[in-house]
Amino acid sequence: MNEAELRSLLAKYIQAEADLLSGKSVTWGNRQISRESLSEIRKGRHEVETRLAALNPRARNRPQYSLAKFL
Protein backbone atom coordinates (compact mmCIF):
# COMPACT_ATOMS: atom_id res chain seq x y z
CA MET A 1 0.00 0.00 0.00
CA ASN A 2 1.18 3.49 -0.69
CA GLU A 3 1.13 6.39 1.76
CA ALA A 4 -2.18 7.83 0.52
CA GLU A 5 -3.95 4.48 0.92
CA LEU A 6 -2.51 4.02 4.39
CA ARG A 7 -3.59 7.52 5.44
CA SER A 8 -7.10 6.85 4.14
CA LEU A 9 -7.24 3.56 6.05
CA LEU A 10 -5.96 5.27 9.20
CA ALA A 11 -8.72 7.89 8.91
CA LYS A 12 -11.30 5.09 8.72
CA TYR A 13 -9.85 3.42 11.83
CA ILE A 14 -9.93 6.72 13.72
CA GLN A 15 -13.54 7.35 12.66
CA ALA A 16 -14.59 3.79 13.59
CA GLU A 17 -12.95 4.15 17.01
CA ALA A 18 -14.68 7.48 17.61
CA ASP A 19 -18.04 6.05 16.53
CA LEU A 20 -17.73 3.06 18.83
CA LEU A 21 -16.71 5.23 21.76
CA SER A 22 -19.77 7.41 21.22
CA GLY A 23 -22.03 4.33 21.29
CA LYS A 24 -22.61 3.78 17.58
CA SER A 25 -22.11 0.47 15.83
CA VAL A 26 -19.90 0.35 12.77
CA THR A 27 -20.33 -1.75 9.62
CA TRP A 28 -17.39 -2.45 7.31
CA GLY A 29 -18.49 -4.40 4.28
CA ASN A 30 -20.70 -7.17 5.59
CA ARG A 31 -19.16 -7.15 9.08
CA GLN A 32 -20.90 -5.52 12.05
CA ILE A 33 -18.46 -4.19 14.65
CA SER A 34 -19.55 -3.56 18.21
CA ARG A 35 -17.89 -2.04 21.26
CA GLU A 36 -16.31 -5.41 22.09
CA SER A 37 -14.27 -5.06 18.88
CA LEU A 38 -12.59 -1.85 20.06
CA SER A 39 -9.36 -3.71 20.77
CA GLU A 40 -9.33 -5.04 17.19
CA ILE A 41 -9.77 -1.52 15.83
CA ARG A 42 -6.97 -0.18 18.00
CA LYS A 43 -4.71 -3.06 16.98
CA GLY A 44 -5.39 -2.36 13.29
CA ARG A 45 -4.84 1.36 13.81
CA HIS A 46 -1.49 0.70 15.47
CA GLU A 47 -0.45 -1.54 12.58
CA VAL A 48 -1.32 1.15 10.01
CA GLU A 49 0.50 3.82 12.05
CA THR A 50 3.57 1.57 12.21
CA ARG A 51 3.49 1.02 8.44
CA LEU A 52 3.18 4.78 7.85
CA ALA A 53 6.12 5.46 10.14
CA ALA A 54 8.20 2.92 8.21
CA LEU A 55 7.54 4.84 4.99
CA ASN A 56 8.77 8.12 6.47
CA PRO A 57 12.55 8.19 7.09
CA ARG A 58 12.26 11.15 9.47
CA ALA A 59 9.85 9.18 11.65
CA ARG A 60 12.61 6.60 12.03
CA ASN A 61 15.02 9.36 13.10
CA ARG A 62 17.08 8.94 9.95
CA PRO A 63 18.20 11.92 7.93
CA GLN A 64 17.28 11.91 4.26
CA TYR A 65 20.87 12.62 3.38
CA SER A 66 24.28 11.12 4.15
CA LEU A 67 26.88 12.77 6.27
CA ALA A 68 30.58 12.64 5.48
CA LYS A 69 33.57 13.51 7.60
CA PHE A 70 36.59 14.95 5.86
CA LEU A 71 39.83 14.97 7.76
C-alpha positions as CSV (number, residue, x, y, z in Angstrom):
1,M,0.0,0.0,0.0
2,N,1.2,3.5,-0.7
3,E,1.1,6.4,1.8
4,A,-2.2,7.8,0.5
5,E,-3.9,4.5,0.9
6,L,-2.5,4.0,4.4
7,R,-3.6,7.5,5.4
8,S,-7.1,6.8,4.1
9,L,-7.2,3.6,6.1
10,L,-6.0,5.3,9.2
11,A,-8.7,7.9,8.9
12,K,-11.3,5.1,8.7
13,Y,-9.8,3.4,11.8
14,I,-9.9,6.7,13.7
15,Q,-13.5,7.3,12.7
16,A,-14.6,3.8,13.6
17,E,-12.9,4.1,17.0
18,A,-14.7,7.5,17.6
19,D,-18.0,6.0,16.5
20,L,-17.7,3.1,18.8
21,L,-16.7,5.2,21.8
22,S,-19.8,7.4,21.2
23,G,-22.0,4.3,21.3
24,K,-22.6,3.8,17.6
25,S,-22.1,0.5,15.8
26,V,-19.9,0.4,12.8
27,T,-20.3,-1.8,9.6
28,W,-17.4,-2.5,7.3
29,G,-18.5,-4.4,4.3
30,N,-20.7,-7.2,5.6
31,R,-19.2,-7.1,9.1
32,Q,-20.9,-5.5,12.1
33,I,-18.5,-4.2,14.6
34,S,-19.6,-3.6,18.2
35,R,-17.9,-2.0,21.3
36,E,-16.3,-5.4,22.1
37,S,-14.3,-5.1,18.9
38,L,-12.6,-1.9,20.1
39,S,-9.4,-3.7,20.8
40,E,-9.3,-5.0,17.2
41,I,-9.8,-1.5,15.8
42,R,-7.0,-0.2,18.0
43,K,-4.7,-3.1,17.0
44,G,-5.4,-2.4,13.3
45,R,-4.8,1.4,13.8
46,H,-1.5,0.7,15.5
47,E,-0.5,-1.5,12.6
48,V,-1.3,1.1,10.0
49,E,0.5,3.8,12.0
50,T,3.6,1.6,12.2
51,R,3.5,1.0,8.4
52,L,3.2,4.8,7.8
53,A,6.1,5.5,10.1
54,A,8.2,2.9,8.2
55,L,7.5,4.8,5.0
56,N,8.8,8.1,6.5
57,P,12.6,8.2,7.1
58,R,12.3,11.2,9.5
59,A,9.9,9.2,11.7
60,R,12.6,6.6,12.0
61,N,15.0,9.4,13.1
62,R,17.1,8.9,10.0
63,P,18.2,11.9,7.9
64,Q,17.3,11.9,4.3
65,Y,20.9,12.6,3.4
66,S,24.3,11.1,4.1
67,L,26.9,12.8,6.3
68,A,30.6,12.6,5.5
69,K,33.6,13.5,7.6
70,F,36.6,15.0,5.9
71,L,39.8,15.0,7.8
